[in-house]
């Protein structure tokens, strides 16, 4: 029988945030154990296409003043990332960007087109890090993935497990039973695999069968660090990579990293319903272990859709809690740049018409304040989209860029967001190449679309 995730209440207690439910921070309910090989098929996203049903206070749904519609983006701290990119081009090394977000980036939305743009400019070929299982294995088109029911799945909203293992950057940790199996396949149009790096941990040695298109090997993995890794290479490229656990003792797994050559890789860390606050549940040694193993040089923090609620004006509790999250991330990631991206515009029904809630710009300012106080970079996606009522234009315009919930971008909208993030990052990089000292004080603005 499937176990359902009820851990949001535990997060509520742990953080002491009494308004968590009111602000939409409730985590989506996922099965904690997967039963049977999951076929690769399109997942239903009907829930994304329904109009918002948030309960609001009518007197708070006032029109948005025009003079509240400009909040600057900044490049604070990105020079560390730019130095790594510059070295990448000179020394042919590898650099990863870890992109954290909620359902807006689920299925490799935003990250896939951003990855493509980055790799066109800086090289690299591969999807980067992929968790062992997925709540929606058919939704993501950049990897084909199937797995059986012998994985015990724990997340940062359901962390308690017999092995004492903690979640990795994806928010998940996977405890294997004997016979646990996952199959990865490169879809048509994305090129074959050239190497596969298995990320694992725990205390027990792991006996593991690794199968590719034409070969099969039996490996013995010994954890030596909180996040250990083993790289599988072949003389020729392969399109299928399968792991089958032979150990009787539980093994601790995080995922597999697929890379091909020096260049830049963007890793998707989507977790539906996430407010960003559960990142505190990833221990420092696990977080830093991922950073070291994957060569992370930029961490992108992109949340807000599951916090901002039309009709709610006070988010002071979230500001304080998110500042603590950023401090935790910084402690885990010395020498690594951090970029906070604001939530996008969204619309809700006001007087019978979809409009931007008046309180949304102030929530964007709150996000900017967090970034400024913690000395990290900030990109105002809301403004880059076009500011007030831009989501309405994205939904009702041609081409259509967002769904009928007036909240989530569609594939075309996700690609547009990726291009805006890329433009922001490359604007700063070009400044850095020309005059490194100019980046710290630079601000970025884009004309309304």
PyMOL commands that set and color helices and strands:
alter all, ss='L'
color gray80, all
select helices_A, chain A and resi 8-15+46-49+58-60+66-68+79-91+103-108+111-122+277-281+284-294+316-332+360-373+381-385+390-396+411-434+436-438
alter helices_A, ss='H'
color red, helices_A
select strands_A, chain A and resi 73-74+94-101+128-131+144-147+151-155+172-176+181-185+193-201+206-212+216-221+228-238+240-245+251-259+263-270+296-302+337-341+348-350+353-355+377-379+443-444
alter strands_A, ss='S'
color yellow, strands_A
deselect
rebuild
show_as cartoon
